[in-house]
Amino acid sequence: MRIAVLTFDGFNEIDSFVASHILNRVPDRDWRAEITSDVARVTSLYGVVVDAQQPLSFAREADVVLVGSGLRSHEIANDSKLLATLGLDPDRQLIGSQCSGALILAGLGLLADMPVCTDARTRPSVEAAGVEVLDQAFFARGNVASAGGCLTAETLAAWVIWRLKGRDEAERALRRVSPVGEEHASIERVLARIQPYV
Amino acid sequence: MRIAVLTFDGFNEIDSFVASHILNRVPDRDWRAEITSDVARVTSLYGVVVDAQQPLSFAREADVVLVGSGLRSHEIANDSKLLATLGLDPDRQLIGSQCSGALILAGLGLLADMPVCTDARTRPSVEAAGVEVLDQAFFARGNVASAGGCLTAETLAAWVIWRLKGRDEAERALRRVSPVGEEHASIERVLARIQPYV
């Protein structure tokens, strides 16, 4: 599985790196999550400069596309040229957003009649786009998922693993990163968020 | 406050970026967490290349030093020249480790008679170094703290904020990143880990 973690200038480091790290823990040779960007060197919200691992055109061919949040989400959601380059297709791809990434899913027309999760700050903009926002951390319908609150990024990653490799593999991936001594409660909390939608 | 997030080749992305992101949310002009490395461009465990924001010599002058985990922790813990360059001093700095970063704290001689938290994989090596490992996510004594399990990185960041800016500011920083709809329980869980040690 090839996984594109869409990462634009002004990106939130937690969103892009928690999801990509957990996904890369799946012990499959052909399973790889990569930082995917429209620029070769992408700068985070707090000035961390990272080399993109894939160009934006990779999103179209990836099996999974995750859209993190960042300062440019509003702008990108209205950039029809960039959205067309993405060429996402929920019939053949799993697609997930984190926080303000929901605006980009809305811009792509993926949220018709579908509620989403997002962060409190982005909520008014998503609602202004005519999309219902849920007061919960995670929601999915079919191949499209959304998460609200950066520290829900592990749930988005676990949803991808559950969908493609099953619940047990998702549990194993979470076990490797869970707080020591609290593994059971931590894993159950994440899996309970996903359970209603798989 | 100047905060050095020590990041070496083979680093764990969650450890370095969850802590630095949360710390950078503190709304103080002079408060800044930076990726600090012995190389100008540092490569993560999963091949993400990041520009260092500070050289290793920054660790000596920083007010706070956090040591993430990574593939080189064993090697660094035995590299007396590199450890001397760090020049850490718990009398004037807050120092924290995440997972295998505990090996580096042990190498620095900071864990004399002090138990630590680390991940299950690193535990035998830390115990072999004569250090007691706790079956819990977080521990601190005085100015030295340790966390076990990548997803405890938010606790290490919150401990730093609590120690330097008070409990309310730590709570505010956590609120901005907590899972939507679960904010109260999530924040309380993190603060309860820290409470016994501040």
Interface residues (C-beta under 8 A of the other chain):
Chain A: N12 E13 I14 F17 V18 S20 H21 I22 N24 A33 I35 L45 Y46 G47 V48 V49 V50 D51 Q53 C117 T118 D119 A120 L134 D135 Q136 A137 F138 A147 G148 G149 C150 L151 T152 E154 T155 V177 S178 P179 V180 G181 E182 E183 S186
Chain B: N12 E13 I14 F17 V18 S20 H21 I22 N24 A33 I35 L45 Y46 G47 V48 V49 V50 D51 Q53 C117 T118 D119 A120 L134 D135 Q136 A137 F138 A147 G148 G149 C150 L151 T152 E154 T155 V177 S178 P179 V180 G181 E182 E183 S186
